[in-house]
């Protein structure tokens, strides 16, 4: 999954309005606990864009939308660390498998979705390896160009 987003898709994600992000969070689609001030700052907006890009990568790989959001929700702390500049990884890979834990740069993260997830009910096993740093590079430039409101 080396080419996850086209430049036009990255730009479209980066242009997501703060009101839309708030609505998505209110509906449970986004779970970042950002304040209104943080939401207006481009550095934090890029977290949301990266999160959405990760969801897109997972659904493209064949996971249901519910499963993709669940997995991305569990990755939020690492995404936020990247956005805040606390991590400077040249490559960050995460391997996701519905039935087994994920491995993330040596850290074990419980990426198993809920048992009621349709993918699990059908017994589908999907192994996905995603270069999160590549997603980050594709979307951060476009998202950082958004002026603070």
C-alpha positions as CSV (number, residue, x, y, z in Angstrom):
1,X,0.0,0.0,0.0
2,X,2.7,2.5,-1.0
3,X,0.4,5.0,-2.7
4,X,-2.5,5.6,-0.4
5,X,-3.6,9.1,-1.4
6,X,-3.4,11.1,-4.6
7,X,-2.2,14.7,-4.1
8,X,-5.8,15.9,-4.9
9,X,-7.2,13.5,-2.3
10,X,-4.7,14.8,0.3
11,X,-5.7,18.4,-0.5
12,X,-9.3,17.5,-0.2
13,X,-8.8,15.9,3.2
14,X,-6.7,18.9,4.3
15,X,-9.5,21.2,3.5
16,X,-12.0,19.6,5.8
17,X,-13.7,22.4,7.7
18,X,-13.5,22.6,11.5
19,X,-17.3,22.4,11.7
20,X,-17.2,19.1,9.8
21,X,-14.5,17.7,12.1
22,X,-16.6,18.8,15.1
23,X,-19.6,17.0,13.7
24,X,-17.6,13.9,13.0
25,X,-16.3,13.9,16.5
26,X,-19.7,14.4,17.9
27,X,-21.0,11.4,16.0
28,X,-18.2,9.3,17.3
29,X,-16.3,9.1,13.9
30,X,-13.4,11.0,15.4
31,X,-12.2,10.6,19.0
32,X,-9.4,13.1,19.4
33,X,-9.9,15.1,22.5
34,X,-8.8,18.5,21.1
35,X,-10.0,21.8,22.3
36,X,-11.5,24.4,20.0
37,X,-8.2,26.4,20.0
38,X,-6.3,23.2,19.1
39,X,-8.8,22.4,16.4
40,X,-8.1,25.8,14.8
41,X,-4.3,25.3,14.7
42,X,-2.8,23.6,11.5
43,X,-0.5,21.5,13.6
44,X,-3.5,19.7,15.2
45,X,-5.6,19.7,12.0
46,X,-2.9,17.5,10.4
47,X,-3.7,14.9,13.1
48,X,-7.3,14.8,11.9
49,X,-6.2,14.6,8.2
50,X,-3.7,11.7,9.0
51,X,-6.4,9.9,10.9
52,X,-8.8,10.2,8.0
53,X,-6.0,9.0,5.6
54,X,-5.5,6.0,7.8
55,X,-9.2,5.2,7.8
56,X,-9.1,5.5,4.0
57,X,-6.1,3.1,3.8
58,X,-7.8,0.5,5.9
59,X,-11.1,0.6,4.0
60,X,-9.2,0.4,0.7
61,X,-7.5,-2.7,2.1
62,X,-10.9,-4.3,2.5
63,X,-11.9,-3.6,6.2
64,X,-15.4,-2.3,6.9
65,X,-15.7,1.4,7.8
66,X,-16.6,0.5,11.4
67,X,-13.5,-1.6,11.8
68,X,-11.3,1.0,10.1
69,X,-12.5,3.7,12.6
70,X,-12.0,1.4,15.5
71,X,-8.4,0.6,14.5
72,X,-7.6,4.3,13.7
73,X,-9.1,5.3,17.1
74,X,-6.6,3.1,18.8
75,X,-3.7,4.7,16.8
76,X,-4.6,8.3,17.8
77,X,-1.9,8.8,20.4
78,X,0.9,8.0,17.9
79,X,-0.8,10.1,15.3
80,X,-0.9,13.0,17.7
81,X,2.7,12.5,18.7
82,X,3.6,12.8,15.0
83,X,1.5,15.9,14.6
84,X,3.1,17.6,17.6
85,X,6.6,16.8,16.3
86,X,7.4,14.6,19.3
87,X,8.3,11.7,17.0
88,X,10.7,11.9,14.0
89,X,10.5,8.5,12.5
90,X,11.6,8.0,8.9
91,X,9.3,5.0,8.7
92,X,6.4,4.0,10.9
93,X,4.7,0.8,10.1
94,X,1.7,-0.7,11.7
95,X,0.5,-4.2,11.0
96,X,-3.2,-4.8,11.6
97,X,-4.9,-8.1,11.9
98,X,-8.5,-8.4,13.2
99,X,-7.7,-11.4,15.4
100,X,-4.2,-10.5,16.7
101,X,-2.4,-7.5,18.3
102,X,-0.6,-5.0,16.0
103,X,3.0,-4.2,16.1
104,X,4.0,-0.5,15.9
105,X,7.7,0.3,15.9
106,X,8.3,-2.3,18.6
107,X,5.2,-1.3,20.7
108,X,2.4,-3.7,21.0
109,X,-1.0,-2.0,20.5
110,X,-4.3,-3.9,20.8
111,X,-5.8,-3.4,17.4
112,X,-8.3,-6.2,17.5
113,X,-11.8,-4.8,16.7
114,X,-14.9,-5.5,18.7
115,X,-16.2,-9.1,18.3
116,X,-19.5,-7.7,17.0
117,X,-17.7,-6.1,14.0
118,X,-19.2,-7.5,10.7
119,X,-15.7,-8.5,9.5
120,X,-15.3,-10.7,12.5
121,X,-18.8,-12.1,12.2
122,X,-18.0,-13.2,8.7
123,X,-14.7,-14.8,9.8
124,X,-12.7,-12.6,7.5
125,X,-9.0,-12.3,8.4
126,X,-7.3,-9.3,6.9
127,X,-3.6,-8.6,7.3
128,X,-2.6,-5.0,6.4
129,X,0.8,-3.3,6.7
130,X,0.6,0.5,6.4
131,X,3.5,2.9,6.2
132,X,2.1,5.6,8.4
133,X,5.1,7.9,7.8
134,X,4.2,7.8,4.1
135,X,0.7,8.9,4.8
136,X,2.1,11.6,7.1
137,X,4.4,12.9,4.3
138,X,1.6,13.0,1.7
139,X,-0.9,14.9,3.8
140,X,1.1,17.1,6.2
141,X,2.2,19.6,3.6
142,X,-1.3,20.2,2.4
143,X,-2.7,20.3,5.9
144,X,0.0,22.6,7.3
145,X,-0.9,25.1,4.5
146,X,-4.3,25.7,6.1
147,X,-4.2,29.1,7.9
148,X,-5.1,29.1,11.6
149,X,-8.7,30.5,11.9
